[in-house]
Amino acid sequence: MKLTQKEIERTIVFSVAEISRRRWKRGVKLNYIEAMAIIMDEMYERSRDGRYTFDELLEAGSQIITEEDVMEGTVELVDAIEMDILLPDGNKLLSIQDPIRLEKREEAIPFDELLSMN
């Protein structure tokens, strides 16, 4: 099997996100890389699913991880996430500004509604 550079990068994001989700489920505070990986993995899954519009993805990207979920100082490190996503009408650049903007976990998308958590 030969993977493209994009497929290799996607595999790395998934691997880091999977380890990070295990920690997150145990109540471990996420660091910068872990938070980014979880957000990116969810956005990749939602875009690949094809049921979400670009605007819905943009909105959801800032409702996955909260300040309560991350280690101190992490919010300041993640000012934006930019990634290429695949939508039914082609590839698009998704730029999520301030992706960790919610304070409390109860304000975020519930775990059971996150595609990457199931």
C-alpha angles and dihedrals in degrees: 000000000000119000126200119233089257091053091049091051090048090052091052092050090050093049094050091044092051093054089044093051091054090054092044092052089053090054097254113151111245125237126217097276094044094050092047092048094052093048093046094047091052091049091049091051095046093048092047090049088064096213097103130076122227090255092050090052091049091052095044092050091072095045101062106074123034135196087256090060098055140068119260112281095021095107091060091053096054106063096149143356119212121187141155112244132188116234127175089262095049142277119331135181110243114199114186111192117207094357092183101055104126118089104204132047091229089063092058133079106287117251092246090058094053109099092207092056095058 
